[in-house]
Amino acid sequence: MIDGLLRETIPQVLTALVRRYGDFGKCEDAVQEALLAAAVQWPKDGIPDNPKAWLITTASRRRIEMWRNEAARIRREETVAALEPPPFELVPQQDDTLTLLLLCCHPSLTRPSQVALTLRAVGGLTTAEIARAYLVPEPTIGQRISRAKQKLRGADFALPPQDELPERVAAVLQVLYLVFTEGHTASSGNEVNRVELTAEAIRLTRQLHALLPADGEVAGLLALMLLTDARRPARTGQDGVPVPLAEQDRSLWDASAIAEGSALIEHALANSPVGPYQLQAAIAAVHDEAPTADDTDWPQILLLYDLLRQLAPGPMVTLNRLVALARVEGPAAALTELDATEHLDHYRADVVRADLLERSGDAQGARDCYLRAAQRTLSLPEREYFESRALRVMSEKPGETPA
């Protein structure tokens, strides 16, 4: 409960400090110290009646202490000493999270630094979670965040000029996509879904869509999130273990989210240049609109993945396309392409290979791949699922394929 509350409050506390004191990096450091204090004190003393105000006050006092201790600011000591956090009712109540998000994507930062900083400051992900999302070492992410905060010293806390929006928005979309992905399929831990992350990603993307209603890729990302999150109620069983898409109870899917997402992507595709997020949303819509798994239009999905591979090639696009190819041309064709594909050293490649081998009737090969995936994933629910698949595939009749 405390972890979720802190994650939700981080952007609000940070925006309040940056708006009052400036210097993003120093304020972010102060907020992190306030969060640490909360993590230590709240479990013992209880959650304050106004958690946000408590955090703002604690972070603000720490910011003032840091200011006082800076040698270059000794001459301002008397002025700083007079500074105290304003009464809680005077703290601006508007949600400046979107402004903060765009600040984190300042053009002076490299794209990797923009993404890492925004995931940390706005999304609330830890350095380790960001590293797993990007498949890079944790120290690398830490260095990116540190350098980014240094570069933002003196940056204005305001919406950027109109001519800078496209570049900033491109980074913002990537950040929101990663936040949502981490929430939809947690890279580690005991849960498949981290609803606080998916909800925050959707909320921020709605804000961005309201700011840029004509941007097709913003609409496409929002549609993708809605169409994907609509399946969340059916994605796990009562034991918390993932349920494959083909085996999910589609009556549990959120029909209103599917309708909203479908309408968004239809409008975006008809009124703006096609982009990667729109194509992914279109693929999700094809899945969601099929009454049953057998009714899925796999040829259309394969065509969409072919287009996506041209616009935004990547390992996950390659793997997902192979799944569609197997449904259209058979597992043998997909296995041939998988064998010829390089740079796919990821546990999800093991899962795709296991599925293709299982559909081809190679139970032993499928079992080995499922077990290898189970050893490599950091998600406990996924590990349980892969291990159960390894047992199940050996108990099925030769050549029998899953639903």
C-alpha positions as CSV (number, residue, x, y, z in Angstrom):
1,M,0.0,0.0,0.0
2,I,2.8,2.4,0.9
3,D,4.8,1.6,-2.2
4,G,1.8,2.3,-4.4
5,L,1.0,5.5,-2.6
6,L,4.6,6.8,-2.9
7,R,4.7,5.9,-6.6
8,E,1.5,7.8,-7.3
9,T,2.6,10.8,-5.4
10,I,6.2,11.2,-6.7
11,P,5.3,13.3,-9.8
12,Q,3.1,15.7,-7.8
13,V,5.7,16.2,-5.1
14,L,8.5,16.7,-7.6
15,T,6.5,19.2,-9.6
16,A,5.7,21.2,-6.5
17,L,9.3,21.5,-5.6
18,V,10.6,22.3,-9.1
19,R,8.0,25.0,-9.5
20,R,9.0,26.6,-6.2
21,Y,12.8,26.2,-6.1
22,G,13.9,25.4,-9.7
23,D,16.9,23.1,-10.4
24,F,15.3,19.8,-11.3
25,G,18.3,17.7,-10.2
26,K,18.5,19.1,-6.7
27,C,14.7,18.8,-6.3
28,E,14.7,15.2,-7.5
29,D,17.4,14.4,-5.0
30,A,15.4,16.0,-2.2
31,V,12.3,14.1,-3.2
32,Q,14.2,10.8,-3.1
33,E,15.4,11.5,0.4
34,A,11.8,12.3,1.4
35,L,10.7,9.0,-0.1
36,L,13.4,7.2,1.9
37,A,12.2,8.9,5.1
38,A,8.6,7.9,4.3
39,A,9.7,4.3,3.7
40,V,11.3,4.2,7.1
41,Q,8.8,6.3,9.2
42,W,5.4,5.4,7.8
43,P,5.5,1.7,8.5
44,K,6.3,2.5,12.2
45,D,4.2,5.7,12.7
46,G,1.4,5.1,10.2
47,I,0.6,7.0,7.0
48,P,0.0,10.7,7.5
49,D,-3.5,12.2,7.0
50,N,-2.1,14.2,4.1
51,P,0.8,12.1,2.6
52,K,1.4,14.5,-0.3
53,A,1.8,17.4,2.0
54,W,4.1,15.4,4.3
55,L,6.3,14.5,1.4
56,I,6.4,18.1,0.1
57,T,7.3,19.5,3.5
58,T,10.0,16.9,4.1
59,A,11.5,17.3,0.6
60,S,11.2,21.1,0.8
61,R,13.1,21.2,4.1
62,R,15.8,18.9,2.6
63,R,16.0,21.1,-0.4
64,I,16.6,24.2,1.8
65,E,19.3,22.3,3.8
66,M,21.0,21.4,0.5
67,W,20.8,25.0,-0.6
68,R,22.3,26.2,2.7
69,N,25.2,23.7,2.4
70,E,26.3,24.8,-1.0
71,A,29.5,26.8,-0.7
72,A,28.6,28.9,-3.7
73,R,25.5,30.1,-2.0
74,I,27.0,31.1,1.4
75,R,26.2,34.8,0.7
76,R,22.5,33.9,0.3
77,E,22.4,32.2,3.7
78,E,20.2,34.8,5.4
79,T,17.7,34.8,2.5
80,V,17.6,31.0,2.4
81,A,17.1,30.8,6.2
82,A,13.9,32.8,5.8
83,L,12.5,30.3,3.3
84,E,10.0,27.8,4.7
85,P,7.5,25.6,2.8
86,P,4.2,27.4,2.2
87,P,1.1,26.3,4.1
88,F,-0.3,23.1,2.6
89,E,-3.3,24.9,1.2
90,L,-1.1,27.3,-0.7
91,V,0.8,24.5,-2.6
92,P,-0.4,24.6,-6.2
93,Q,-3.1,21.9,-6.7
94,Q,-3.0,21.7,-10.5
95,D,-1.5,18.5,-12.0
96,D,1.7,19.5,-13.6
97,T,2.8,16.0,-14.3
98,L,2.6,16.5,-18.1
99,T,4.9,19.6,-17.8
100,L,7.3,17.5,-15.7
101,L,7.2,14.7,-18.3
102,L,8.0,17.1,-21.1
103,L,10.8,18.7,-19.1
104,C,12.4,15.2,-18.6
105,C,12.4,15.0,-22.4
106,H,14.4,18.2,-22.8
107,P,16.3,18.4,-26.2
108,S,19.6,18.9,-24.4
109,L,19.3,15.2,-23.2
110,T,20.1,12.2,-25.3
111,R,17.1,9.9,-26.0
112,P,18.2,7.2,-23.7
113,S,18.7,9.7,-20.9
114,Q,15.3,11.2,-21.5
115,V,13.6,7.9,-21.2
116,A,15.6,6.8,-18.1
117,L,15.0,10.1,-16.3
118,T,11.3,10.2,-17.1
119,L,10.7,6.6,-16.0
120,R,12.4,7.5,-12.7
121,A,10.9,10.9,-12.0
122,V,7.4,10.5,-13.5
123,G,6.8,6.8,-13.9
124,G,8.3,6.0,-10.5
125,L,10.3,2.9,-11.7
126,T,13.5,2.0,-9.9
127,T,16.8,2.1,-11.7
128,A,16.8,-1.7,-11.7
129,E,13.4,-1.9,-13.4
130,I,14.4,0.6,-16.0
131,A,17.5,-1.4,-16.7
132,R,15.5,-4.6,-17.2
133,A,13.1,-2.7,-19.5
134,Y,16.0,-1.6,-21.7
135,L,18.0,-4.8,-21.3
136,V,21.1,-2.8,-20.3
137,P,23.2,-2.9,-17.1
138,E,21.9,-1.1,-14.0
139,P,25.0,1.1,-13.6
140,T,24.4,2.4,-17.1
141,I,20.9,3.6,-16.3
142,G,22.2,5.2,-13.1
143,Q,24.8,7.2,-15.0
144,R,22.2,8.3,-17.5
145,I,19.9,9.6,-14.8
146,S,22.8,11.4,-13.0
147,R,24.0,13.1,-16.2
148,A,20.4,14.1,-17.2
149,K,19.8,15.8,-13.9
150,Q,23.0,17.8,-14.2
151,K,22.1,19.0,-17.7
152,L,18.6,20.2,-16.6
153,R,20.0,22.7,-14.1
154,G,18.4,26.1,-14.9
155,A,15.8,24.6,-17.3
156,D,12.5,26.4,-17.2
157,F,9.6,24.5,-15.7
158,A,7.0,25.2,-18.4
159,L,5.5,23.6,-21.5
160,P,8.1,23.8,-24.3
161,P,7.8,26.0,-27.4
162,Q,5.6,24.6,-30.2
163,D,8.6,23.9,-32.5
164,E,10.1,21.6,-29.8
165,L,7.0,19.5,-29.2
166,P,7.5,16.9,-31.9
167,E,10.9,15.8,-30.7
168,R,9.8,15.9,-27.0
169,V,6.6,14.0,-27.8
170,A,8.5,11.2,-29.5
171,A,10.6,10.6,-26.4
172,V,7.5,10.9,-24.2
173,L,5.7,8.3,-26.2
174,Q,8.6,5.9,-25.8
175,V,8.6,6.5,-22.1
176,L,4.9,6.0,-21.6
177,Y,5.1,2.8,-23.7
178,L,7.8,1.4,-21.5
179,V,5.9,2.4,-18.3
180,F,2.8,0.6,-19.6
181,T,4.7,-2.4,-20.7
182,E,6.4,-2.8,-17.3
183,G,3.0,-2.6,-15.7
184,H,1.2,-4.9,-18.1
185,T,3.9,-7.6,-17.9
186,A,6.1,-6.9,-14.9
187,S,9.7,-7.9,-15.6
188,S,10.2,-9.2,-12.1
189,G,8.4,-9.9,-8.8
190,N,5.3,-11.9,-7.7
191,E,2.7,-10.3,-9.9
192,V,2.0,-10.4,-13.6
193,N,0.3,-7.0,-13.6
194,R,1.3,-3.8,-11.9
195,V,-1.9,-1.9,-12.2
196,E,-0.5,1.3,-10.7
197,L,1.9,1.6,-13.6
198,T,-0.6,0.8,-16.4
199,A,-3.2,3.2,-14.9
200,E,-0.6,6.0,-14.6
201,A,0.6,5.4,-18.2
202,I,-3.0,5.6,-19.5
203,R,-3.7,8.7,-17.4
204,L,-0.6,10.5,-18.8
205,T,-1.3,9.4,-22.3
206,R,-4.8,10.7,-22.1
207,Q,-3.4,14.1,-21.0
208,L,-1.0,14.1,-23.9
209,H,-3.8,13.2,-26.3
210,A,-5.9,16.1,-24.9
211,L,-2.9,18.4,-25.6
212,L,-2.2,17.0,-29.1
213,P,-5.5,15.6,-30.3
214,A,-4.4,15.6,-34.0
215,D,-1.3,13.5,-33.4
216,G,-1.9,10.1,-34.8
217,E,0.8,8.4,-32.8
218,V,-0.4,9.8,-29.5
219,A,-3.9,8.5,-30.3
220,G,-2.4,5.2,-31.5
221,L,-0.5,4.7,-28.2
222,L,-3.6,5.5,-26.2
223,A,-5.6,3.0,-28.3
224,L,-2.9,0.4,-27.8
225,M,-2.9,0.8,-24.1
226,L,-6.7,0.7,-23.8
227,L,-7.0,-2.4,-26.1
228,T,-4.3,-4.2,-24.3
229,D,-5.4,-3.3,-20.7
230,A,-8.9,-4.4,-21.6
231,R,-7.7,-8.0,-21.5
232,R,-6.2,-7.6,-18.0
233,P,-9.1,-9.2,-16.0
234,A,-8.6,-12.5,-17.9
235,R,-4.8,-12.5,-18.1
236,T,-4.3,-14.5,-14.9
237,G,-6.0,-17.3,-13.2
238,Q,-7.0,-17.4,-9.5
239,D,-3.5,-18.7,-8.7
240,G,-2.0,-15.6,-10.3
241,V,-0.4,-17.6,-13.1
242,P,-0.7,-16.1,-16.6
243,V,-3.4,-17.3,-19.0
244,P,-2.5,-17.4,-22.7
245,L,-4.5,-15.2,-25.0
246,A,-6.1,-18.1,-26.8
247,E,-7.3,-19.6,-23.5
248,Q,-8.7,-16.4,-21.9
249,D,-12.3,-16.0,-21.0
250,R,-13.2,-13.2,-23.4
251,S,-16.4,-12.4,-21.5
252,L,-14.1,-10.9,-18.8
253,W,-12.6,-8.4,-21.2
254,D,-13.5,-4.7,-20.8
255,A,-15.9,-4.0,-23.6
256,S,-15.9,-0.3,-23.1
257,A,-12.1,0.0,-23.2
258,I,-12.2,-2.1,-26.4
259,A,-14.8,0.2,-28.0
260,E,-12.9,3.3,-27.0
261,G,-9.6,1.9,-28.3
262,S,-11.0,0.7,-31.5
263,A,-12.7,4.1,-32.2
264,L,-9.4,5.9,-31.5
265,I,-7.3,3.7,-33.8
266,E,-9.9,3.8,-36.6
267,H,-9.9,7.6,-36.5
268,A,-6.1,7.9,-36.3
269,L,-5.5,5.5,-39.3
270,A,-8.0,7.4,-41.4
271,N,-6.7,10.9,-40.5
272,S,-3.0,10.8,-40.0
273,P,0.2,9.2,-41.3
274,V,0.6,5.6,-40.2
275,G,3.1,5.1,-37.4
276,P,4.4,2.2,-35.2
277,Y,2.0,2.7,-32.3
278,Q,-1.0,2.8,-34.6
279,L,0.0,-0.5,-36.2
280,Q,0.4,-2.1,-32.8
281,A,-3.0,-0.8,-31.8
282,A,-4.5,-2.1,-35.0
283,I,-3.0,-5.6,-34.2
284,A,-4.5,-5.4,-30.7
285,A,-7.9,-4.4,-32.1
286,V,-7.9,-7.4,-34.4
287,H,-7.3,-9.7,-31.4
288,D,-9.9,-7.9,-29.3
289,E,-12.6,-7.9,-31.9
290,A,-12.4,-11.6,-32.6
291,P,-15.3,-13.4,-30.8
292,T,-13.1,-16.4,-30.2
293,A,-9.4,-17.3,-30.6
294,D,-10.3,-19.4,-33.6
295,D,-11.9,-16.4,-35.3
296,T,-8.8,-14.3,-35.1
297,D,-7.8,-12.9,-38.5
298,W,-4.2,-14.0,-38.5
299,P,-3.5,-13.1,-42.2
300,Q,-4.4,-9.5,-41.3
301,I,-2.2,-9.6,-38.2
302,L,0.7,-10.9,-40.2
303,L,0.3,-8.1,-42.8
304,L,0.3,-5.5,-40.0
305,Y,3.4,-7.1,-38.5
306,D,5.1,-6.9,-41.9
307,L,4.4,-3.2,-42.1
308,L,5.5,-2.7,-38.5
309,R,8.8,-4.5,-39.2
310,Q,9.5,-2.0,-41.9
311,L,8.7,1.0,-39.8
312,A,10.1,-0.1,-36.4
313,P,12.1,-3.3,-36.6
314,G,13.1,-4.9,-33.4
315,P,13.5,-8.3,-31.6
316,M,10.0,-8.3,-30.1
317,V,8.4,-7.3,-33.4
318,T,10.3,-10.2,-35.0
319,L,9.1,-12.7,-32.4
320,N,5.5,-11.6,-32.5
321,R,5.5,-11.7,-36.3
322,L,6.8,-15.3,-36.2
323,V,3.8,-16.3,-34.0
324,A,1.5,-14.8,-36.6
325,L,3.4,-16.5,-39.4
326,A,3.0,-19.9,-37.7
327,R,-0.7,-19.4,-37.6
328,V,-0.8,-18.5,-41.3
329,E,1.9,-20.7,-42.9
330,G,2.5,-23.3,-40.2
331,P,5.1,-23.7,-37.5
332,A,7.7,-25.2,-39.8
333,A,7.9,-21.9,-41.8
334,A,8.2,-19.9,-38.6
335,L,10.9,-22.2,-37.2
336,T,12.9,-21.8,-40.4
337,E,12.8,-18.0,-40.0
338,L,13.6,-18.1,-36.3
339,D,16.7,-20.3,-37.0
340,A,17.9,-17.7,-39.5
341,T,17.4,-14.8,-37.2
342,E,20.3,-13.4,-35.2
343,H,20.5,-11.4,-32.0
344,L,17.5,-12.9,-30.3
345,D,19.2,-14.0,-27.0
346,H,16.1,-13.4,-24.8
347,Y,13.9,-15.7,-22.9
348,R,10.9,-14.7,-25.0
349,A,12.7,-16.2,-28.0
350,D,12.8,-19.5,-26.0
351,V,9.0,-19.2,-25.4
352,V,8.3,-18.7,-29.1
353,R,10.5,-21.5,-30.1
354,A,8.9,-23.7,-27.5
355,D,5.4,-22.9,-28.8
356,L,6.5,-23.6,-32.4
357,L,8.1,-26.9,-31.5
358,E,5.0,-27.9,-29.5
359,R,2.9,-27.2,-32.5
360,S,5.3,-29.2,-34.7
361,G,5.0,-32.2,-32.4
362,D,8.5,-32.0,-30.8
363,A,7.4,-32.4,-27.2
364,Q,10.9,-32.9,-25.8
365,G,12.3,-29.8,-27.7
366,A,9.4,-27.7,-26.5
367,R,9.9,-28.9,-22.9
368,D,13.6,-27.9,-23.0
369,C,12.8,-24.5,-24.3
370,Y,10.0,-23.8,-21.8
371,L,12.4,-24.8,-18.9
372,R,15.1,-22.6,-20.3
373,A,12.7,-19.7,-20.4
374,A,11.6,-20.5,-16.8
375,Q,15.2,-20.3,-15.7
376,R,15.8,-16.9,-17.4
377,T,12.7,-14.9,-16.5
378,L,12.7,-12.8,-13.4
379,S,8.9,-12.9,-13.1
380,L,7.7,-15.6,-10.7
381,P,4.3,-16.0,-12.3
382,E,5.9,-16.4,-15.7
383,R,8.3,-19.0,-14.3
384,E,5.4,-21.0,-12.9
385,Y,3.6,-20.9,-16.2
386,F,6.6,-22.0,-18.2
387,E,7.3,-24.8,-15.9
388,S,3.7,-25.9,-16.0
389,R,3.8,-25.8,-19.8
390,A,6.9,-28.0,-19.8
391,L,5.0,-30.6,-17.8
392,R,1.9,-30.3,-19.9
393,V,3.6,-30.7,-23.2
394,M,5.1,-34.0,-22.2
395,S,1.6,-35.3,-21.1
396,E,-0.1,-34.4,-24.4
397,K,-0.3,-36.8,-27.3
398,P,2.4,-36.6,-30.0
399,G,1.5,-33.8,-32.5
400,E,-1.2,-32.4,-30.2
401,T,-1.1,-28.6,-30.1
402,P,-2.4,-26.2,-27.4
403,A,-5.7,-24.3,-27.9
